[in-house]
């Protein structure tokens, strides 16, 4: 007796995926991951940059509030500073950065009791990362700007 088409389509006891089907699925997954990985890395870098910027903004706002409440001017210091600063000695309001990050202020920044700041630019850098350039406005707001390479 010859096997019919219906008997060939019945499930057998050895149902499952063939090696070829598994290899094709793995190849598709590998291509998908290789396309998405660089974008995920760039997105993670942007998250780090925004976190640092917002944390620094929070710290500057806290120091601005402290200067207003105590009615004393504060000299802003971000991270480790080199040597003595010129000018009159003021109380220093320190803002910290995550480990490995460094800040360079273009000008001396003073947080005044009236709630205003000395406008300047802040350059944040970390080894191996693209530097972050921020502008500190008179209202003590940090705005990110992109400088030309």
Secondary structure, DSSP 8 states (H G I E B T S, - for coil): ----HHHHHS--TT-S--HHHHHHHHHHHHHHHHHHHHHHHHHHHHHHHHHHHHHHHHHHHHHHHHHHHHT--EEEEESS--S--SSS--EEEEE---TTEEEEESS--EE-TTS-B--EEEEEEETTS--EEEEE-TTS-EEEE----
